[in-house]
Amino acid sequence: MYNVFVKKKGQYNPDLAGEFSNINDAIKLANELKEKDSSISYTIEEQTGHFDSYGEPLVNVVKKG
């Protein structure tokens, strides 16, 4: 599962823009959002299926832009 998070300038926490099972769909959405508003930044994270000692899911950052 891939999650796309979008952060606007001046915003503290990023917003979840979408969840995808295919990395290509996640990248496509991130690129479309960046084209519409170049002031945003995005992060695509892959869920690993594992959890840390606090119960939080572990993720791998796939791409930032």
ROGU-980384 format. One record per residue (C-alpha): x, y, z; residue number from 1. Coordinates in nm, 2 decimals, padded with zeros to 4 digits. Layout:
BEGIN
<<X; Y; Z>; NUM>
...
! end
This chain:
BEGIN
<<00.00; 00.00; 00.00>; 1>
<<00.13; 00.34; -00.10>; 2>
<<00.02; 00.67; 00.06>; 3>
<<00.06; 01.01; -00.10>; 4>
<<00.09; 01.30; 00.15>; 5>
<<00.07; 01.66; 00.04>; 6>
<<00.21; 01.95; 00.24>; 7>
<<00.13; 02.31; 00.16>; 8>
<<00.37; 02.59; 00.24>; 9>
<<00.32; 02.71; 00.60>; 10>
<<00.13; 02.39; 00.69>; 11>
<<00.26; 02.19; 00.99>; 12>
<<00.12; 01.84; 00.91>; 13>
<<00.08; 01.70; 00.56>; 14>
<<-00.26; 01.58; 00.44>; 15>
<<-00.33; 01.24; 00.30>; 16>
<<-00.41; 01.28; -00.07>; 17>
<<-00.47; 00.91; -00.16>; 18>
<<-00.39; 00.55; -00.09>; 19>
<<-00.29; 00.32; -00.38>; 20>
<<-00.19; -00.04; -00.43>; 21>
<<00.01; 00.05; -00.73>; 22>
<<00.32; 00.27; -00.71>; 23>
<<00.26; 00.41; -01.06>; 24>
<<-00.08; 00.54; -00.97>; 25>
<<00.06; 00.71; -00.66>; 26>
<<00.34; 00.88; -00.86>; 27>
<<00.08; 00.99; -01.12>; 28>
<<-00.14; 01.16; -00.86>; 29>
<<00.16; 01.32; -00.69>; 30>
<<00.29; 01.46; -01.03>; 31>
<<-00.06; 01.59; -01.12>; 32>
<<-00.10; 01.77; -00.78>; 33>
<<00.25; 01.92; -00.82>; 34>
<<00.17; 02.05; -01.17>; 35>
<<-00.15; 02.22; -01.04>; 36>
<<00.02; 02.39; -00.75>; 37>
<<00.40; 02.41; -00.76>; 38>
<<00.42; 02.55; -00.41>; 39>
<<00.32; 02.21; -00.25>; 40>
<<00.55; 01.93; -00.16>; 41>
<<00.46; 01.56; -00.16>; 42>
<<00.58; 01.24; 00.00>; 43>
<<00.50; 00.89; -00.12>; 44>
<<00.53; 00.63; 00.16>; 45>
<<00.51; 00.25; 00.14>; 46>
<<00.36; 00.07; 00.43>; 47>
<<00.58; -00.23; 00.53>; 48>
<<00.32; -00.42; 00.72>; 49>
<<00.53; -00.41; 01.04>; 50>
<<00.49; -00.20; 01.36>; 51>
<<00.72; -00.04; 01.60>; 52>
<<00.71; -00.09; 01.98>; 53>
<<00.45; 00.18; 02.02>; 54>
<<00.21; 00.02; 01.77>; 55>
<<00.28; 00.27; 01.49>; 56>
<<00.31; 00.14; 01.14>; 57>
<<00.66; 00.14; 00.99>; 58>
<<00.69; 00.30; 00.64>; 59>
<<00.95; 00.35; 00.38>; 60>
<<00.97; 00.68; 00.19>; 61>
<<00.96; 00.60; -00.18>; 62>
<<00.97; 00.95; -00.33>; 63>
<<00.97; 01.31; -00.23>; 64>
<<00.90; 01.61; -00.45>; 65>
! end
